[in-house]
Amino acid sequence: MNIFDKAPVVDKDAFVAPGASVIGDVLVGRGSSIWYGCVLRGDVNSISVGSGTNIQDNSLVHVAKSNLSGKVLPTIIGDNVTIGHSAVVHGCTVEDEAFVGMGATLLDGVVVEKHAMVAAGALVKQNTRIPTGEVWGGNPARFLRKMTDEEIAFIAQSATNYSNLAQVHAAENAKPFDEIEFEKVLRKKFANKDEEYDSMLGVVRELPPELILPSNVLPDEHKAK
């Protein structure tokens, strides 16, 4: 939605889910995803979302015109960032490959540096800077510990997983009604029973190609098979 003289600019390869609101001076980069129920409101200042970033369901991103000292406070979210479900990100900066957990709140002037993590449910006070490689959590948020190499690698993998998953949701949302109804019939026809039941009947059930998910969104245990 436009506001004042500002209109969102969303890359053609980004995914904005039905029911999400992207309003005003908002830039969404290539391969990023804005999930169901999110609000990105760039009215009194701007919001920038980089490439490959995911902002998960019911999260709120807003801005501040300025703080008490007159500092202008847009919201800047970098590349390959994960922002968990129901987070609030307000007038702050989240650098590349940072992670904001579910239900966390980031107040005006916060900076989350690259490869830093805000734990789920944390409240990060105004003008707090969370350094690279640290995990902060609690209310108010404080330093908890250093991140492990595995956690840093997980941030990049999380961004990739969500980028792939967004492609599947975008394709599903683009389907016409007739195709959706046809797939319902196929699913009913090929519905799986449990393995014990199938074994008793000597039945082997296979999904038709139309209903097989791309390999890049299958859980790891299925990929191994």
VEXLUM-420090 format. One line per 3 residues: number of its first residue (from 1); their letters; for each residue x, y, z of N, C-alpha, C. Coordinates in nm, 3 decimals, decimal comma, always signed. Each point is the difference from the previous one (the first is absolute). Layout:
N
NUM> A> X/Y/Z/X/Y/Z/X/Y/Z ~ ...
This chain:
225
1> MNI> +0,084/-0,119/+0,000/-0,084/+0,119/+0,000/+0,088/+0,124/+0,000 ~ -0,039/+0,100/-0,077/+0,069/+0,128/+0,001/-0,042/+0,081/+0,123 ~ +0,089/+0,088/+0,044/-0,036/+0,096/+0,106/+0,073/+0,130/-0,030
4> FDK> -0,070/+0,113/+0,015/+0,053/+0,129/-0,041/+0,045/-0,014/-0,145 ~ +0,127/+0,031/-0,031/+0,048/-0,015/-0,139/+0,092/-0,120/-0,013 ~ -0,005/-0,094/+0,095/+0,092/-0,113/+0,003/-0,072/-0,130/-0,037
7> APV> +0,070/-0,081/-0,082/-0,054/-0,131/-0,040/+0,106/-0,106/+0,025 ~ -0,042/-0,119/+0,043/+0,096/-0,109/+0,022/+0,067/-0,040/-0,131 ~ +0,126/-0,045/+0,012/+0,073/-0,057/-0,113/+0,040/-0,142/+0,040
10> VDK> -0,063/-0,096/-0,063/+0,020/-0,141/+0,034/+0,061/-0,071/-0,120 ~ +0,116/-0,062/+0,019/+0,065/-0,072/-0,110/-0,092/-0,108/-0,055 ~ +0,009/-0,022/-0,129/-0,087/-0,099/-0,064/+0,023/-0,141/+0,051
13> DAF> +0,117/-0,026/+0,057/+0,030/-0,133/+0,053/-0,021/-0,011/+0,151 ~ -0,058/+0,103/+0,059/-0,035/-0,006/+0,142/-0,141/-0,057/+0,013 ~ -0,031/-0,052/+0,119/-0,134/-0,055/+0,028/-0,064/+0,080/+0,112
16> VAP> -0,118/+0,056/-0,030/-0,082/+0,064/+0,103/-0,128/-0,082/+0,010 ~ -0,020/-0,062/+0,115/-0,112/-0,092/+0,018/-0,133/+0,075/+0,001 ~ -0,106/-0,066/-0,044/-0,133/+0,057/+0,016/-0,027/+0,032/+0,147
19> GAS> -0,057/+0,115/+0,026/-0,029/+0,039/+0,138/+0,111/+0,079/+0,065 ~ +0,117/+0,009/-0,064/+0,106/+0,088/+0,050/-0,025/+0,141/-0,053 ~ +0,044/+0,100/+0,078/-0,018/+0,140/-0,041/+0,136/+0,066/-0,015
22> VIG> +0,027/+0,053/-0,119/+0,124/+0,072/-0,029/-0,042/+0,140/-0,043 ~ +0,034/+0,099/+0,083/-0,062/+0,132/-0,012/+0,106/+0,108/-0,010 ~ -0,010/+0,084/-0,103/+0,080/+0,121/-0,008/+0,142/-0,022/-0,046
25> DVL> +0,094/+0,066/+0,067/+0,139/+0,006/-0,044/+0,074/-0,127/+0,046 ~ -0,026/-0,110/-0,072/+0,055/-0,131/+0,036/+0,069/-0,060/-0,122 ~ +0,121/-0,046/+0,020/+0,076/-0,069/-0,105/+0,022/-0,145/+0,044
28> VGR> -0,039/-0,095/-0,086/+0,019/-0,143/+0,030/+0,086/-0,059/-0,110 ~ +0,114/-0,058/+0,037/+0,099/-0,046/-0,097/-0,027/-0,138/-0,056 ~ +0,083/-0,037/-0,094/-0,010/-0,125/-0,074/+0,003/-0,122/+0,093
31> GSS> -0,095/-0,091/-0,021/-0,001/-0,126/+0,073/-0,044/+0,012/+0,145 ~ -0,043/+0,118/+0,044/-0,048/+0,015/+0,137/-0,146/-0,043/+0,008 ~ -0,045/-0,028/+0,123/-0,138/-0,045/+0,018/-0,063/+0,068/+0,120
34> IWY> -0,122/+0,049/-0,022/-0,079/+0,066/+0,104/-0,122/-0,090/+0,021 ~ -0,010/-0,060/+0,118/-0,095/-0,111/+0,018/-0,136/+0,047/+0,050 ~ -0,091/-0,095/+0,014/-0,141/+0,026/+0,027/-0,018/+0,082/+0,128
37> GCV> -0,080/+0,106/-0,012/-0,033/+0,081/+0,117/+0,102/+0,106/+0,037 ~ +0,109/+0,011/-0,075/+0,100/+0,103/+0,031/-0,050/+0,139/-0,038 ~ +0,052/+0,100/+0,073/-0,024/+0,140/-0,036/+0,135/+0,070/-0,009
40> LRG> +0,030/+0,059/-0,115/+0,116/+0,086/-0,019/-0,054/+0,138/-0,034 ~ +0,009/+0,093/+0,096/-0,066/+0,131/-0,017/+0,106/+0,109/-0,008 ~ +0,026/+0,043/-0,122/+0,099/+0,105/-0,024/-0,070/+0,132/-0,027
43> DVN> -0,059/+0,060/+0,103/-0,075/+0,123/-0,019/+0,080/+0,124/+0,038 ~ +0,049/+0,009/+0,125/+0,073/+0,119/+0,041/+0,151/-0,014/-0,023 ~ +0,041/-0,114/-0,051/+0,141/-0,023/-0,035/+0,005/-0,122/-0,091
46> SIS> +0,120/-0,042/-0,037/+0,013/-0,107/-0,099/+0,038/-0,133/+0,064 ~ -0,036/-0,109/-0,071/+0,039/-0,136/+0,038/+0,075/-0,059/-0,119 ~ +0,115/-0,058/+0,028/+0,078/-0,068/-0,104/+0,025/-0,143/+0,042
49> VGS> -0,037/-0,095/-0,086/+0,023/-0,143/+0,025/+0,090/-0,049/-0,112 ~ +0,114/-0,059/+0,035/+0,096/-0,044/-0,101/-0,043/-0,124/-0,075 ~ +0,097/-0,071/-0,054/-0,026/-0,120/-0,081/+0,005/-0,125/+0,088
52> GTN> -0,087/-0,097/-0,032/+0,005/-0,130/+0,066/-0,043/+0,001/+0,145 ~ -0,067/+0,105/+0,042/-0,044/+0,015/+0,140/-0,142/-0,051/+0,016 ~ -0,030/-0,061/+0,115/-0,137/-0,043/+0,028/-0,053/+0,068/+0,125
55> IQD> -0,118/+0,057/-0,013/-0,071/+0,061/+0,114/-0,125/-0,084/+0,020 ~ -0,002/-0,075/+0,108/-0,097/-0,108/+0,016/-0,135/+0,049/+0,053 ~ -0,095/-0,089/-0,003/-0,141/+0,029/+0,023/-0,026/+0,090/+0,122
58> NSL> -0,087/+0,099/-0,022/-0,051/+0,089/+0,106/+0,104/+0,093/+0,060 ~ +0,112/+0,018/-0,069/+0,099/+0,096/+0,048/-0,039/+0,142/-0,041 ~ +0,048/+0,096/+0,079/-0,027/+0,142/-0,025/+0,132/+0,074/-0,018
61> VHV> +0,010/+0,072/-0,111/+0,117/+0,085/-0,025/-0,051/+0,143/-0,018 ~ +0,046/+0,090/+0,086/-0,041/+0,140/-0,012/+0,124/+0,088/+0,016 ~ -0,020/+0,129/+0,001/+0,109/+0,097/-0,002/-0,030/+0,110/+0,101
64> AKS> +0,099/+0,086/+0,022/-0,022/+0,121/+0,081/+0,049/+0,120/-0,081 ~ -0,076/+0,107/+0,006/+0,043/+0,120/-0,073/+0,134/+0,048/+0,055 ~ +0,011/+0,005/+0,134/+0,128/+0,032/+0,065/-0,014/-0,032/+0,149
67> NLS> +0,115/-0,009/+0,068/-0,005/-0,021/+0,145/+0,007/+0,135/+0,071 ~ +0,012/-0,001/+0,133/-0,003/+0,124/+0,078/+0,116/+0,093/-0,034 ~ +0,111/-0,059/-0,045/+0,116/+0,083/-0,036/-0,003/+0,044/-0,146
70> GKV> -0,106/-0,037/-0,069/-0,016/+0,043/-0,140/+0,059/-0,093/-0,102 ~ +0,053/-0,116/+0,042/+0,057/-0,096/-0,095/-0,111/-0,068/-0,080 ~ +0,016/+0,000/-0,132/-0,098/-0,063/-0,088/+0,011/-0,152/+0,012
73> LPT> -0,114/-0,070/+0,009/+0,002/-0,144/+0,028/-0,083/-0,080/-0,100 ~ +0,055/-0,020/-0,121/-0,063/-0,099/-0,089/+0,027/-0,140/+0,054 ~ -0,059/-0,100/-0,061/+0,034/-0,138/+0,034/+0,075/-0,060/-0,118
76> IIG> +0,118/-0,053/+0,028/+0,086/-0,058/-0,104/+0,027/-0,145/+0,037 ~ -0,042/-0,092/-0,087/+0,019/-0,143/+0,021/+0,085/-0,050/-0,116 ~ +0,110/-0,066/+0,031/+0,098/-0,036/-0,102/-0,036/-0,124/-0,079
79> DNV> +0,104/-0,062/-0,059/-0,016/-0,120/-0,082/+0,003/-0,126/+0,086 ~ -0,078/-0,099/-0,041/+0,002/-0,134/+0,062/-0,025/+0,004/+0,151 ~ -0,090/+0,088/+0,039/-0,042/+0,013/+0,139/-0,123/-0,088/+0,024
82> TIG> -0,008/-0,060/+0,119/-0,122/-0,069/+0,041/-0,064/+0,077/+0,115 ~ -0,126/+0,036/-0,018/-0,078/+0,063/+0,107/-0,116/-0,093/+0,030 ~ -0,001/-0,055/+0,121/-0,096/-0,104/+0,037/-0,141/+0,052/+0,016
85> HSA> -0,093/-0,094/+0,012/-0,143/+0,030/+0,009/-0,029/+0,100/+0,113 ~ -0,088/+0,096/-0,032/-0,054/+0,094/+0,100/+0,106/+0,090/+0,064 ~ +0,110/+0,023/-0,069/+0,099/+0,096/+0,049/-0,047/+0,142/-0,028
88> VVH> +0,051/+0,096/+0,081/-0,024/+0,143/-0,023/+0,135/+0,067/-0,021 ~ +0,016/+0,062/-0,116/+0,127/+0,064/-0,037/-0,034/+0,147/-0,029 ~ +0,049/+0,092/+0,085/-0,048/+0,138/-0,007/+0,117/+0,099/-0,004
91> GCT> +0,013/+0,068/-0,113/+0,099/+0,107/-0,012/+0,141/-0,043/+0,033 ~ +0,042/-0,115/-0,053/+0,131/-0,054/+0,037/+0,069/-0,062/-0,121 ~ +0,119/-0,053/+0,024/+0,081/-0,059/-0,107/+0,032/-0,144/+0,035
94> VED> -0,025/-0,090/-0,095/+0,038/-0,141/+0,015/+0,093/-0,031/-0,117 ~ +0,126/-0,026/+0,031/+0,099/-0,016/-0,106/-0,009/-0,138/-0,066 ~ +0,078/-0,017/-0,109/-0,002/-0,125/-0,078/+0,019/-0,123/+0,089
97> EAF> -0,075/-0,105/-0,032/+0,015/-0,131/+0,064/-0,009/+0,007/+0,153 ~ -0,088/+0,089/+0,048/-0,034/+0,001/+0,142/-0,130/-0,077/+0,018 ~ -0,032/-0,030/+0,127/-0,116/-0,085/+0,030/-0,079/+0,063/+0,115
100> VGM> -0,130/+0,018/-0,023/-0,090/+0,054/+0,103/-0,103/-0,108/+0,030 ~ -0,004/-0,046/+0,124/-0,086/-0,113/+0,036/-0,147/+0,037/+0,008 ~ -0,083/-0,103/+0,009/-0,145/+0,018/+0,007/-0,041/+0,086/+0,118
103> GAT> -0,090/+0,095/-0,026/-0,056/+0,081/+0,107/+0,095/+0,101/+0,060 ~ +0,117/+0,019/-0,058/+0,095/+0,099/+0,051/-0,046/+0,141/-0,039 ~ +0,038/+0,099/+0,082/-0,033/+0,140/-0,026/+0,129/+0,082/-0,002
106> LLD> +0,022/+0,071/-0,111/+0,117/+0,087/-0,016/-0,049/+0,144/-0,006 ~ +0,040/+0,080/+0,099/-0,048/+0,137/+0,008/+0,089/+0,096/-0,078 ~ -0,041/+0,128/-0,003/+0,066/+0,102/-0,082/+0,151/+0,005/+0,024
109> GVV> +0,074/+0,006/-0,111/+0,143/+0,020/+0,007/+0,083/-0,124/+0,026 ~ -0,064/-0,115/+0,012/+0,073/-0,125/+0,022/+0,081/-0,034/-0,126 ~ +0,120/-0,056/+0,019/+0,079/-0,054/-0,110/+0,035/-0,145/+0,034
112> VEK> -0,040/-0,092/-0,085/+0,039/-0,140/+0,013/+0,105/-0,024/-0,108 ~ +0,123/-0,023/+0,042/+0,109/-0,013/-0,096/-0,004/-0,135/-0,072 ~ +0,079/-0,009/-0,107/+0,010/-0,122/-0,080/+0,036/-0,120/+0,089
115> HAM> -0,069/-0,112/-0,026/+0,025/-0,125/+0,072/-0,027/+0,013/+0,151 ~ -0,094/+0,088/+0,037/-0,046/+0,008/+0,138/-0,141/-0,058/+0,008 ~ -0,040/-0,041/+0,122/-0,129/-0,065/+0,017/-0,075/+0,061/+0,119
118> VAA> -0,128/+0,033/-0,024/-0,090/+0,044/+0,107/-0,091/-0,118/+0,031 ~ +0,000/-0,045/+0,125/-0,077/-0,118/+0,037/-0,150/+0,027/-0,005 ~ -0,077/-0,106/-0,012/-0,146/+0,010/-0,003/-0,050/+0,070/+0,126
121> GAL> -0,096/+0,091/-0,020/-0,064/+0,068/+0,113/+0,081/+0,112/+0,062 ~ +0,117/+0,030/-0,051/+0,085/+0,104/+0,058/-0,059/+0,139/-0,022 ~ +0,025/+0,090/+0,094/-0,032/+0,142/-0,017/+0,131/+0,077/-0,001
124> VKQ> +0,035/+0,053/-0,117/+0,127/+0,073/-0,016/-0,028/+0,149/+0,013 ~ +0,058/+0,063/+0,103/-0,028/+0,140/+0,031/+0,057/+0,094/-0,107 ~ -0,050/+0,122/+0,001/+0,041/+0,101/-0,096/+0,152/+0,016/-0,002
127> NTR> +0,050/+0,018/-0,124/+0,141/+0,034/-0,025/+0,100/-0,108/+0,045 ~ -0,048/-0,121/+0,020/+0,090/-0,111/+0,035/+0,069/-0,050/-0,125 ~ +0,128/-0,030/+0,010/+0,074/-0,062/-0,111/+0,038/-0,141/+0,041
130> IPT> -0,039/-0,098/-0,082/+0,031/-0,140/+0,027/+0,115/-0,040/-0,092 ~ +0,118/-0,026/+0,057/+0,119/-0,023/-0,083/-0,002/-0,132/-0,077 ~ +0,078/-0,003/-0,104/+0,019/-0,121/-0,081/+0,036/-0,119/+0,088
133> GEV> -0,066/-0,114/-0,029/+0,037/-0,124/+0,066/-0,054/-0,018/+0,140 ~ -0,097/+0,085/+0,041/-0,055/-0,011/+0,135/-0,148/-0,034/-0,004 ~ -0,044/-0,072/+0,104/-0,143/-0,029/+0,021/-0,047/+0,086/+0,117
136> WGG> -0,108/+0,076/-0,023/-0,061/+0,080/+0,105/-0,143/-0,047/+0,022 ~ -0,045/+0,003/+0,126/-0,137/-0,040/+0,029/-0,046/+0,056/+0,132 ~ -0,130/-0,016/+0,028/-0,056/+0,046/+0,126/-0,072/+0,132/-0,012
139> NPA> -0,054/+0,048/+0,113/-0,075/+0,125/+0,006/+0,044/+0,078/+0,124 ~ +0,082/+0,105/-0,019/+0,056/+0,045/-0,128/+0,110/-0,095/-0,049 ~ +0,025/+0,003/-0,130/+0,099/-0,091/-0,057/+0,140/+0,033/+0,050
142> RFL> +0,078/-0,105/+0,021/+0,138/+0,015/+0,044/+0,082/-0,110/-0,067 ~ +0,131/+0,014/+0,007/+0,089/-0,100/-0,058/-0,017/-0,133/+0,073 ~ -0,018/-0,108/-0,078/-0,012/-0,133/+0,057/+0,126/-0,082/-0,021
145> RKM> +0,049/-0,001/-0,124/+0,118/-0,081/-0,030/+0,045/+0,030/-0,143 ~ +0,113/-0,058/-0,037/+0,048/+0,008/-0,138/-0,073/-0,104/-0,085 ~ -0,017/+0,032/-0,127/-0,061/-0,095/-0,092/+0,100/-0,108/-0,040
148> TDE> -0,051/-0,118/-0,029/+0,085/-0,107/-0,051/+0,011/+0,011/-0,152 ~ +0,099/-0,067/-0,055/+0,014/-0,003/-0,147/-0,123/-0,062/-0,064 ~ -0,057/-0,100/+0,068/-0,120/-0,067/-0,055/-0,118/+0,096/-0,006
151> EIA> -0,014/+0,085/+0,101/-0,110/+0,097/+0,000/+0,017/+0,105/-0,109 ~ +0,123/+0,043/-0,022/+0,025/+0,097/-0,107/-0,033/-0,062/-0,136 ~ +0,040/-0,126/-0,019/-0,032/-0,069/-0,125/-0,151/-0,018/-0,014
154> FIA> -0,069/-0,023/+0,112/-0,145/-0,019/-0,002/-0,072/+0,124/-0,052 ~ +0,051/+0,120/+0,032/-0,066/+0,122/-0,046/-0,004/+0,004/-0,153 ~ +0,113/-0,029/-0,062/+0,005/-0,001/-0,147/-0,091/-0,108/-0,057
157> QSA> -0,002/-0,118/+0,064/-0,083/-0,109/-0,048/-0,148/+0,032/+0,016 ~ -0,035/+0,066/+0,110/-0,139/+0,040/+0,023/-0,049/+0,093/-0,110 ~ +0,084/+0,095/-0,038/-0,037/+0,093/-0,107/-0,021/-0,074/-0,132
160> TNY> +0,088/-0,095/-0,030/-0,013/-0,078/-0,124/-0,127/-0,085/+0,003 ~ -0,025/-0,064/+0,113/-0,120/-0,084/+0,011/-0,127/+0,080/-0,023 ~ -0,006/+0,119/+0,059/-0,121/+0,082/-0,015/-0,013/+0,055/-0,141
163> SNL> +0,111/+0,030/-0,064/-0,005/+0,047/-0,138/-0,057/-0,109/-0,090 ~ +0,044/-0,124/+0,022/-0,053/-0,113/-0,078/-0,148/-0,025/+0,030 ~ -0,035/+0,005/+0,127/-0,139/-0,023/+0,039/-0,093/+0,107/-0,056
166> AQV> +0,049/+0,122/-0,005/-0,080/+0,111/-0,054/-0,035/-0,025/-0,147 ~ +0,092/-0,061/-0,075/-0,029/-0,031/-0,141/-0,118/-0,096/-0,013 ~ -0,006/-0,096/+0,092/-0,110/-0,097/-0,002/-0,133/+0,071/+0,032
169> HAA> +0,002/+0,084/+0,104/-0,123/+0,073/+0,036/-0,042/+0,095/-0,113 ~ +0,097/+0,065/-0,062/-0,034/+0,090/-0,111/-0,066/-0,076/-0,114 ~ +0,054/-0,118/-0,032/-0,058/-0,082/-0,108/-0,141/-0,046/+0,035
172> ENA> -0,021/-0,041/+0,126/-0,133/-0,044/+0,041/-0,100/+0,115/-0,007 ~ +0,043/+0,118/+0,045/-0,090/+0,115/+0,000/-0,034/+0,048/-0,141 ~ +0,086/-0,034/-0,096/-0,024/+0,043/-0,138/-0,093/-0,094/-0,077
175> KPF> -0,033/-0,115/+0,059/-0,081/-0,098/-0,072/-0,145/+0,047/-0,016 ~ -0,058/-0,026/-0,117/-0,142/+0,032/-0,017/-0,087/-0,098/+0,079 ~ -0,123/+0,040/+0,023/-0,093/-0,079/+0,081/-0,017/-0,141/-0,055
178> DEI> -0,014/-0,014/-0,132/-0,023/-0,133/-0,059/+0,115/-0,096/+0,030 ~ +0,122/+0,051/-0,003/+0,116/-0,085/+0,028/+0,001/-0,045/+0,146 ~ -0,037/+0,091/+0,089/-0,007/-0,034/+0,143/-0,103/-0,110/+0,023
181> EFE> -0,116/+0,012/-0,063/-0,105/-0,101/+0,018/+0,043/-0,135/-0,058 ~ +0,071/+0,002/-0,112/+0,048/-0,124/-0,060/+0,098/-0,070/+0,093 ~ +0,089/+0,078/+0,064/+0,097/-0,059/+0,092/-0,069/-0,059/+0,123
184> KVL> -0,110/+0,060/+0,042/-0,076/-0,057/+0,112/-0,049/-0,141/-0,035 ~ -0,047/-0,016/-0,122/-0,047/-0,132/-0,045/+0,115/-0,099/-0,002 ~ +0,116/+0,043/-0,050/+0,117/-0,088/-0,004/+0,041/-0,042/+0,141
187> RKK> +0,001/+0,095/+0,091/+0,041/-0,032/+0,137/-0,095/-0,103/+0,063 ~ -0,126/+0,017/-0,026/-0,098/-0,094/+0,055/+0,023/-0,139/-0,058 ~ +0,028/-0,003/-0,129/+0,019/-0,128/-0,068/+0,125/-0,071/+0,049
190> FAN> +0,105/+0,076/+0,026/+0,129/-0,060/+0,035/+0,033/+0,015/+0,149 ~ -0,102/+0,026/+0,082/+0,023/+0,021/+0,143/+0,067/-0,123/+0,062 ~ +0,105/+0,023/+0,080/+0,072/-0,110/+0,064/-0,071/-0,051/+0,125
193> KDE> -0,002/-0,129/+0,018/-0,034/-0,059/+0,129/+0,129/-0,018/+0,077 ~ -0,010/-0,046/+0,124/+0,124/-0,020/+0,074/+0,073/-0,125/-0,053 ~ +0,131/-0,009/+0,028/+0,083/-0,105/-0,059/-0,047/-0,141/+0,038
196> EYD> -0,045/-0,013/+0,125/-0,045/-0,133/+0,044/-0,123/-0,044/-0,079 ~ -0,091/+0,093/-0,024/-0,122/-0,030/-0,076/+0,035/-0,040/-0,143 ~ +0,089/+0,077/-0,061/+0,042/-0,030/-0,137/+0,067/-0,137/-0,009
199> SML> +0,086/-0,029/+0,099/+0,072/-0,126/+0,001/-0,097/-0,118/+0,008 ~ -0,105/+0,017/+0,080/-0,100/-0,105/+0,016/-0,070/-0,031/-0,132 ~ -0,024/+0,107/-0,077/-0,070/-0,017/-0,128/+0,095/-0,030/-0,116
202> GVV> +0,131/+0,012/+0,026/+0,097/-0,018/-0,109/-0,005/+0,113/-0,100 ~ -0,032/+0,121/+0,048/-0,016/+0,115/-0,089/+0,124/+0,089/+0,007 ~ +0,048/+0,046/-0,117/+0,106/+0,100/-0,005/-0,060/+0,124/-0,065
205> REL> +0,002/+0,109/+0,073/-0,064/+0,123/-0,051/+0,108/+0,099/-0,042 ~ -0,018/+0,060/-0,115/+0,094/+0,100/-0,049/-0,075/+0,127/-0,034 ~ +0,059/+0,113/+0,041/-0,061/+0,128/-0,037/+0,021/+0,028/-0,148
208> PPE> -0,098/+0,058/-0,066/+0,021/+0,043/-0,139/+0,102/+0,113/-0,004 ~ +0,070/+0,015/-0,111/+0,105/+0,103/-0,010/-0,051/+0,140/+0,035 ~ -0,128/+0,027/-0,028/-0,054/+0,134/+0,023/+0,003/+0,039/+0,147
211> LIL> +0,004/-0,099/+0,091/-0,010/+0,029/+0,142/+0,130/-0,018/+0,075 ~ +0,110/-0,024/-0,073/+0,129/-0,018/+0,066/+0,068/+0,136/+0,017 ~ +0,038/+0,032/+0,124/+0,067/+0,127/+0,027/+0,141/+0,000/-0,059
214> PSN> +0,050/+0,119/-0,037/+0,140/+0,008/-0,044/+0,092/-0,048/+0,111 ~ +0,114/-0,059/-0,038/+0,092/-0,057/+0,099/+0,055/+0,104/+0,094 ~ +0,007/+0,127/-0,044/+0,060/+0,101/+0,086/-0,090/+0,045/+0,114
217> VLP> -0,122/-0,052/+0,009/-0,085/+0,034/+0,114/-0,039/-0,123/+0,081 ~ +0,054/-0,116/-0,036/-0,030/-0,119/+0,078/+0,083/-0,002/+0,127 ~ -0,056/-0,050/+0,110/+0,080/-0,015/+0,122/+0,121/-0,088/-0,024
220> DEH> +0,104/+0,019/+0,081/+0,126/-0,072/-0,019/-0,018/-0,151/+0,000 ~ -0,091/-0,051/+0,087/-0,015/-0,144/+0,008/-0,054/-0,058/-0,131 ~ -0,081/+0,079/-0,072/-0,050/-0,047/-0,130/+0,106/+0,010/-0,107
223> KAK> +0,083/+0,104/+0,009/+0,108/+0,014/-0,098/+0,094/-0,119/+0,007 ~ +0,026/-0,047/+0,121/+0,092/-0,112/+0,018/-0,051/-0,125/-0,067 ~ -0,131/-0,013/-0,006/-0,057/-0,117/-0,064/+0,008/+0,009/-0,151
